[in-house]
Amino acid sequence: MTYMCDCKQITEEDVREWARLGFAPTAEDLIAALGFSDASSCGRCATEIHKYLVLMRLAAKEGGSASGR
């Protein structure tokens, strides 16, 4: 299991599931939706999670799979 966010314990699998479900926020919306702005997290991973989410959604549309970060 690979964590993309240690503070919120968000894994690559979580992000892949969000992509499958069509979750498509901006990086700023992602920060708000996942609580990255609260005191328990640094928020540095929001941009990388957003990029990975976009990649997963593109791969799903193309019927392929994107791997790696």
Backbone atoms as SQL, in Angstrom:
CREATE TABLE atoms (id INTEGER PRIMARY KEY, chain TEXT, resi INTEGER, resn TEXT, atom TEXT, x REAL, y REAL, z REAL);
INSERT INTO atoms VALUES
  (1, 'A', 1, 'MET', 'N', 0.847, -1.165, 0.000),
  (2, 'A', 1, 'MET', 'CA', 0.000, 0.000, 0.000),
  (3, 'A', 1, 'MET', 'C', 0.901, 1.239, 0.000),
  (4, 'A', 2, 'THR', 'N', 0.674, 2.105, -0.965),
  (5, 'A', 2, 'THR', 'CA', 1.466, 3.321, -1.072),
  (6, 'A', 2, 'THR', 'C', 0.629, 4.515, -0.634),
  (7, 'A', 3, 'TYR', 'N', 1.144, 5.239, 0.340),
  (8, 'A', 3, 'TYR', 'CA', 0.452, 6.430, 0.813),
  (9, 'A', 3, 'TYR', 'C', 0.848, 7.635, -0.023),
  (10, 'A', 4, 'MET', 'N', -0.161, 8.371, -0.465),
  (11, 'A', 4, 'MET', 'CA', 0.078, 9.626, -1.160),
  (12, 'A', 4, 'MET', 'C', 0.025, 10.785, -0.180),
  (13, 'A', 5, 'CYS', 'N', -0.633, 10.551, 0.954),
  (14, 'A', 5, 'CYS', 'CA', -0.714, 11.550, 2.012),
  (15, 'A', 5, 'CYS', 'C', -0.570, 10.833, 3.339),
  (16, 'A', 6, 'ASP', 'N', 0.533, 11.088, 4.013),
  (17, 'A', 6, 'ASP', 'CA', 0.741, 10.464, 5.316),
  (18, 'A', 6, 'ASP', 'C', -0.163, 11.080, 6.379),
  (19, 'A', 7, 'CYS', 'N', -0.401, 12.387, 6.278),
  (20, 'A', 7, 'CYS', 'CA', -1.214, 13.080, 7.288),
  (21, 'A', 7, 'CYS', 'C', -2.641, 12.539, 7.344),
  (22, 'A', 8, 'LYS', 'N', -3.232, 12.336, 6.164),
  (23, 'A', 8, 'LYS', 'CA', -4.625, 11.870, 6.073),
  (24, 'A', 8, 'LYS', 'C', -4.723, 10.398, 5.706),
  (25, 'A', 9, 'GLN', 'N', -3.590, 9.748, 5.556),
  (26, 'A', 9, 'GLN', 'CA', -3.506, 8.328, 5.220),
  (27, 'A', 9, 'GLN', 'C', -4.306, 7.985, 3.961),
  (28, 'A', 10, 'ILE', 'N', -4.081, 8.785, 2.924),
  (29, 'A', 10, 'ILE', 'CA', -4.727, 8.579, 1.637),
  (30, 'A', 10, 'ILE', 'C', -3.777, 7.760, 0.770),
  (31, 'A', 11, 'THR', 'N', -4.291, 6.676, 0.217),
  (32, 'A', 11, 'THR', 'CA', -3.473, 5.770, -0.588),
  (33, 'A', 11, 'THR', 'C', -3.729, 5.966, -2.084),
  (34, 'A', 12, 'GLU', 'N', -2.852, 5.390, -2.894),
  (35, 'A', 12, 'GLU', 'CA', -3.072, 5.391, -4.338),
  (36, 'A', 12, 'GLU', 'C', -4.393, 4.725, -4.670),
  (37, 'A', 13, 'GLU', 'N', -4.717, 3.671, -3.960),
  (38, 'A', 13, 'GLU', 'CA', -5.987, 2.964, -4.200),
  (39, 'A', 13, 'GLU', 'C', -7.178, 3.878, -3.946),
  (40, 'A', 14, 'ASP', 'N', -7.101, 4.720, -2.917),
  (41, 'A', 14, 'ASP', 'CA', -8.171, 5.680, -2.652),
  (42, 'A', 14, 'ASP', 'C', -8.369, 6.592, -3.857),
  (43, 'A', 15, 'VAL', 'N', -7.268, 7.110, -4.382),
  (44, 'A', 15, 'VAL', 'CA', -7.336, 8.052, -5.497),
  (45, 'A', 15, 'VAL', 'C', -7.861, 7.358, -6.752),
  (46, 'A', 16, 'ARG', 'N', -7.434, 6.122, -6.972),
  (47, 'A', 16, 'ARG', 'CA', -7.954, 5.369, -8.120),
  (48, 'A', 16, 'ARG', 'C', -9.463, 5.177, -8.009),
  (49, 'A', 17, 'GLU', 'N', -9.947, 4.911, -6.822),
  (50, 'A', 17, 'GLU', 'CA', -11.382, 4.743, -6.607),
  (51, 'A', 17, 'GLU', 'C', -12.117, 6.055, -6.864),
  (52, 'A', 18, 'TRP', 'N', -11.563, 7.168, -6.406),
  (53, 'A', 18, 'TRP', 'CA', -12.192, 8.469, -6.659),
  (54, 'A', 18, 'TRP', 'C', -12.282, 8.725, -8.157),
  (55, 'A', 19, 'ALA', 'N', -11.224, 8.391, -8.886),
  (56, 'A', 19, 'ALA', 'CA', -11.229, 8.573, -10.340),
  (57, 'A', 19, 'ALA', 'C', -12.310, 7.708, -10.972),
  (58, 'A', 20, 'ARG', 'N', -12.407, 6.481, -10.518),
  (59, 'A', 20, 'ARG', 'CA', -13.425, 5.566, -11.043),
  (60, 'A', 20, 'ARG', 'C', -14.828, 6.115, -10.808),
  (61, 'A', 21, 'LEU', 'N', -15.016, 6.781, -9.676),
  (62, 'A', 21, 'LEU', 'CA', -16.317, 7.350, -9.333),
  (63, 'A', 21, 'LEU', 'C', -16.567, 8.710, -9.979),
  (64, 'A', 22, 'GLY', 'N', -15.556, 9.249, -10.675),
  (65, 'A', 22, 'GLY', 'CA', -15.727, 10.517, -11.367),
  (66, 'A', 22, 'GLY', 'C', -15.449, 11.754, -10.535),
  (67, 'A', 23, 'PHE', 'N', -14.809, 11.595, -9.379),
  (68, 'A', 23, 'PHE', 'CA', -14.457, 12.719, -8.515),
  (69, 'A', 23, 'PHE', 'C', -13.410, 13.560, -9.240),
  (70, 'A', 24, 'ALA', 'N', -13.742, 14.825, -9.553),
  (71, 'A', 24, 'ALA', 'CA', -12.836, 15.655, -10.354),
  (72, 'A', 24, 'ALA', 'C', -12.720, 17.078, -9.814),
  (73, 'A', 25, 'PRO', 'N', -12.219, 17.229, -8.605),
  (74, 'A', 25, 'PRO', 'CA', -12.096, 18.579, -8.054),
  (75, 'A', 25, 'PRO', 'C', -10.837, 19.284, -8.552),
  (76, 'A', 26, 'THR', 'N', -10.820, 20.575, -8.371),
  (77, 'A', 26, 'THR', 'CA', -9.569, 21.302, -8.578),
  (78, 'A', 26, 'THR', 'C', -8.676, 20.991, -7.379),
  (79, 'A', 27, 'ALA', 'N', -7.417, 21.353, -7.454),
  (80, 'A', 27, 'ALA', 'CA', -6.520, 21.129, -6.313),
  (81, 'A', 27, 'ALA', 'C', -7.035, 21.876, -5.086),
  (82, 'A', 28, 'GLU', 'N', -7.564, 23.085, -5.281),
  (83, 'A', 28, 'GLU', 'CA', -8.083, 23.873, -4.165),
  (84, 'A', 28, 'GLU', 'C', -9.305, 23.204, -3.542),
  (85, 'A', 29, 'ASP', 'N', -10.202, 22.676, -4.396),
  (86, 'A', 29, 'ASP', 'CA', -11.378, 21.968, -3.884),
  (87, 'A', 29, 'ASP', 'C', -10.974, 20.703, -3.143),
  (88, 'A', 30, 'LEU', 'N', -9.934, 20.052, -3.636),
  (89, 'A', 30, 'LEU', 'CA', -9.433, 18.843, -2.985),
  (90, 'A', 30, 'LEU', 'C', -8.945, 19.162, -1.572),
  (91, 'A', 31, 'ILE', 'N', -8.254, 20.279, -1.427),
  (92, 'A', 31, 'ILE', 'CA', -7.771, 20.712, -0.109),
  (93, 'A', 31, 'ILE', 'C', -8.950, 20.873, 0.850),
  (94, 'A', 32, 'ALA', 'N', -10.010, 21.519, 0.391),
  (95, 'A', 32, 'ALA', 'CA', -11.182, 21.733, 1.241),
  (96, 'A', 32, 'ALA', 'C', -11.932, 20.431, 1.504),
  (97, 'A', 33, 'ALA', 'N', -12.148, 19.628, 0.459),
  (98, 'A', 33, 'ALA', 'CA', -12.938, 18.404, 0.591),
  (99, 'A', 33, 'ALA', 'C', -12.293, 17.383, 1.521),
  (100, 'A', 34, 'LEU', 'N', -10.974, 17.303, 1.501),
  (101, 'A', 34, 'LEU', 'CA', -10.284, 16.299, 2.297),
  (102, 'A', 34, 'LEU', 'C', -9.735, 16.847, 3.611),
  (103, 'A', 35, 'GLY', 'N', -9.990, 18.103, 3.875),
  (104, 'A', 35, 'GLY', 'CA', -9.575, 18.679, 5.151),
  (105, 'A', 35, 'GLY', 'C', -8.088, 18.941, 5.259),
  (106, 'A', 36, 'PHE', 'N', -7.434, 19.176, 4.109),
  (107, 'A', 36, 'PHE', 'CA', -5.996, 19.412, 4.142),
  (108, 'A', 36, 'PHE', 'C', -5.620, 20.723, 4.814),
  (109, 'A', 37, 'SER', 'N', -6.600, 21.591, 5.015),
  (110, 'A', 37, 'SER', 'CA', -6.275, 22.884, 5.622),
  (111, 'A', 37, 'SER', 'C', -6.405, 22.867, 7.144),
  (112, 'A', 38, 'ASP', 'N', -6.780, 21.726, 7.716),
  (113, 'A', 38, 'ASP', 'CA', -6.887, 21.680, 9.176),
  (114, 'A', 38, 'ASP', 'C', -5.518, 21.490, 9.819),
  (115, 'A', 39, 'ALA', 'N', -5.457, 21.609, 11.101),
  (116, 'A', 39, 'ALA', 'CA', -4.183, 21.582, 11.825),
  (117, 'A', 39, 'ALA', 'C', -3.481, 20.227, 11.795),
  (118, 'A', 40, 'SER', 'N', -4.202, 19.169, 11.434),
  (119, 'A', 40, 'SER', 'CA', -3.603, 17.831, 11.460),
  (120, 'A', 40, 'SER', 'C', -2.913, 17.458, 10.154),
  (121, 'A', 41, 'SER', 'N', -2.858, 18.373, 9.199),
  (122, 'A', 41, 'SER', 'CA', -2.206, 18.038, 7.936),
  (123, 'A', 41, 'SER', 'C', -1.427, 19.224, 7.385),
  (124, 'A', 42, 'CYS', 'N', -0.446, 18.920, 6.563),
  (125, 'A', 42, 'CYS', 'CA', 0.392, 19.975, 5.980),
  (126, 'A', 42, 'CYS', 'C', -0.155, 20.452, 4.638),
  (127, 'A', 43, 'GLY', 'N', -0.898, 19.596, 3.901),
  (128, 'A', 43, 'GLY', 'CA', -1.497, 19.981, 2.627),
  (129, 'A', 43, 'GLY', 'C', -0.567, 19.940, 1.433),
  (130, 'A', 44, 'ARG', 'N', 0.702, 19.611, 1.647),
  (131, 'A', 44, 'ARG', 'CA', 1.667, 19.614, 0.539),
  (132, 'A', 44, 'ARG', 'C', 1.343, 18.590, -0.538),
  (133, 'A', 45, 'CYS', 'N', 0.628, 17.565, -0.222),
  (134, 'A', 45, 'CYS', 'CA', 0.368, 16.495, -1.179),
  (135, 'A', 45, 'CYS', 'C', -0.832, 16.778, -2.088),
  (136, 'A', 46, 'ALA', 'N', -1.607, 17.812, -1.817),
  (137, 'A', 46, 'ALA', 'CA', -2.836, 18.057, -2.570),
  (138, 'A', 46, 'ALA', 'C', -2.596, 18.179, -4.071),
  (139, 'A', 47, 'THR', 'N', -1.564, 18.888, -4.469),
  (140, 'A', 47, 'THR', 'CA', -1.286, 19.062, -5.892),
  (141, 'A', 47, 'THR', 'C', -0.910, 17.733, -6.538),
  (142, 'A', 48, 'GLU', 'N', -0.090, 16.937, -5.862),
  (143, 'A', 48, 'GLU', 'CA', 0.304, 15.633, -6.419),
  (144, 'A', 48, 'GLU', 'C', -0.890, 14.684, -6.483),
  (145, 'A', 49, 'ILE', 'N', -1.737, 14.702, -5.474),
  (146, 'A', 49, 'ILE', 'CA', -2.938, 13.858, -5.503),
  (147, 'A', 49, 'ILE', 'C', -3.833, 14.294, -6.660),
  (148, 'A', 50, 'HIS', 'N', -3.962, 15.593, -6.847),
  (149, 'A', 50, 'HIS', 'CA', -4.776, 16.102, -7.948),
  (150, 'A', 50, 'HIS', 'C', -4.222, 15.634, -9.293),
  (151, 'A', 51, 'LYS', 'N', -2.921, 15.738, -9.494),
  (152, 'A', 51, 'LYS', 'CA', -2.298, 15.289, -10.747),
  (153, 'A', 51, 'LYS', 'C', -2.541, 13.799, -10.973),
  (154, 'A', 52, 'TYR', 'N', -2.388, 13.014, -9.928),
  (155, 'A', 52, 'TYR', 'CA', -2.582, 11.567, -10.034),
  (156, 'A', 52, 'TYR', 'C', -4.041, 11.252, -10.358),
  (157, 'A', 53, 'LEU', 'N', -4.952, 11.984, -9.742),
  (158, 'A', 53, 'LEU', 'CA', -6.376, 11.802, -9.999),
  (159, 'A', 53, 'LEU', 'C', -6.690, 12.093, -11.470),
  (160, 'A', 54, 'VAL', 'N', -6.130, 13.162, -12.011),
  (161, 'A', 54, 'VAL', 'CA', -6.334, 13.499, -13.418),
  (162, 'A', 54, 'VAL', 'C', -5.794, 12.377, -14.310),
  (163, 'A', 55, 'LEU', 'N', -4.600, 11.866, -14.000),
  (164, 'A', 55, 'LEU', 'CA', -4.028, 10.762, -14.771),
  (165, 'A', 55, 'LEU', 'C', -4.925, 9.525, -14.739),
  (166, 'A', 56, 'MET', 'N', -5.440, 9.195, -13.575),
  (167, 'A', 56, 'MET', 'CA', -6.293, 8.021, -13.447),
  (168, 'A', 56, 'MET', 'C', -7.589, 8.193, -14.232),
  (169, 'A', 57, 'ARG', 'N', -8.144, 9.397, -14.214),
  (170, 'A', 57, 'ARG', 'CA', -9.375, 9.648, -14.961),
  (171, 'A', 57, 'ARG', 'C', -9.115, 9.570, -16.466),
  (172, 'A', 58, 'LEU', 'N', -7.986, 10.106, -16.923),
  (173, 'A', 58, 'LEU', 'CA', -7.644, 10.018, -18.346),
  (174, 'A', 58, 'LEU', 'C', -7.444, 8.569, -18.763),
  (175, 'A', 59, 'ALA', 'N', -6.768, 7.805, -17.938),
  (176, 'A', 59, 'ALA', 'CA', -6.529, 6.395, -18.249),
  (177, 'A', 59, 'ALA', 'C', -7.853, 5.641, -18.315),
  (178, 'A', 60, 'ALA', 'N', -8.769, 5.953, -17.427),
  (179, 'A', 60, 'ALA', 'CA', -10.070, 5.283, -17.425),
  (180, 'A', 60, 'ALA', 'C', -10.848, 5.609, -18.704),
  (181, 'A', 61, 'LYS', 'N', -10.769, 6.852, -19.148),
  (182, 'A', 61, 'LYS', 'CA', -11.451, 7.260, -20.380),
  (183, 'A', 61, 'LYS', 'C', -10.877, 6.555, -21.608),
  (184, 'A', 62, 'GLU', 'N', -9.557, 6.347, -21.579),
  (185, 'A', 62, 'GLU', 'CA', -8.879, 5.698, -22.705),
  (186, 'A', 62, 'GLU', 'C', -8.943, 4.190, -22.622),
  (187, 'A', 63, 'GLY', 'N', -9.464, 3.671, -21.513),
  (188, 'A', 63, 'GLY', 'CA', -9.596, 2.239, -21.360),
  (189, 'A', 63, 'GLY', 'C', -8.315, 1.543, -20.966),
  (190, 'A', 64, 'GLY', 'N', -7.300, 2.320, -20.644),
  (191, 'A', 64, 'GLY', 'CA', -6.016, 1.752, -20.260),
  (192, 'A', 64, 'GLY', 'C', -5.779, 1.949, -18.783),
  (193, 'A', 65, 'SER', 'N', -4.541, 1.822, -18.418),
  (194, 'A', 65, 'SER', 'CA', -4.186, 2.072, -17.023),
  (195, 'A', 65, 'SER', 'C', -2.923, 2.902, -16.981),
  (196, 'A', 66, 'ALA', 'N', -2.905, 3.851, -16.078),
  (197, 'A', 66, 'ALA', 'CA', -1.698, 4.653, -15.845),
  (198, 'A', 66, 'ALA', 'C', -1.080, 4.139, -14.557),
  (199, 'A', 67, 'SER', 'N', 0.192, 3.989, -14.581),
  (200, 'A', 67, 'SER', 'CA', 0.835, 3.503, -13.369),
  (201, 'A', 67, 'SER', 'C', 1.950, 4.448, -12.970),
  (202, 'A', 68, 'GLY', 'N', 2.305, 4.362, -11.705),
  (203, 'A', 68, 'GLY', 'CA', 3.382, 5.202, -11.184),
  (204, 'A', 68, 'GLY', 'C', 2.907, 6.577, -10.868),
  (205, 'A', 69, 'ARG', 'N', 3.834, 7.354, -10.260),
  (206, 'A', 69, 'ARG', 'CA', 3.494, 8.712, -9.879),
  (207, 'A', 69, 'ARG', 'C', 4.525, 9.650, -10.391);
